[in-house]
Amino acid sequence: MPEAWPALPLESWKETYDTLHRWVQIVGKVRLAQSPWLNHSWHATLYVTPRGLTTGPIPHGLTAFQIDLDFLDHQLNIRKSDGSLQSFPLAGHSVAGFHRDLMSLLRDLELDVKIHGRPNELPDAIPFAEDGQHATYDPDAGQRFWRALVQVNRVLTAFRARFQGKCSPVHLFWGALDLAVTRFSGRPAPQHPGGVPHLPDWVVRDAYSHEVSSAGFWPGGPGVPHAAFYSYAYPEPEGYRDAKVRPAAAYYHPDLREFILPYDEVRTAREPDAMLLEFLQSTYEAAANLGRWDRAALERAGDKPAG
């Protein structure tokens, strides 16, 4: 069996990460284009599966289809509700080639879809159809990333179950390529200032229309050059950045305005699940206590029996 929490040093798979990120954005934009709008952009996200990532069912007229990225066989699969299946291998594709072949297969399945043809939340916005620059896919790196997502998804799901207020699914946002879960106090939030690169301000303001405590996992990037867990509050209550959170390796990042826990701290811990849950719970408590959330009404009191 491969290592449950795999090593994921950013420098070792940066080129694959950059290419895969854009592929995932293309797939996510297909779901976005075909789905009714849900608050906080929940209609656009992807989900972790036992083989990779999926859009889940996407409506198209009287039919439905699903796009899966399979990191065991390293291919993209499109399944349609009439039983049709089309696939292509991930290896050997630039972003432009991936975009071309995905759109071609969708047309072959009579699933014409038009998407916004540029990436979001990335500093460069090369149109997908013109991006031959990002063209690296290392199957081992892609699979290690997915295996990390499997573990994180499992722990975030357990954390989510502790909350009975409004809460997001555990889902992958393709803008920043982060797996996240978000809890809500139930109260409206001040209007978000916006300013996210290549993302309309109204989308950001919809996402942060209400008070949140949000946490997740990110492969790393500007300001955090390694895989990491994060947790933040919006709006950030007074005293939040100075809150004593756990474990000791967690710290507040003043530029990102998030608490950060390096992935390697969890991966190499004696009890990874316990360490990650401690981080998630303590950062949530900092947001909820300082923000005066009604915790008694929002949190579950113990587990309920199955069946």
Summary of the structure (lengths in Angstrom):
residues: 307
radius of gyration: 19.4
end to end distance: 31.7
largest distance: 55.9
contacts: 943
relative contact order: 0.13
helix: 34%
strand: 23%
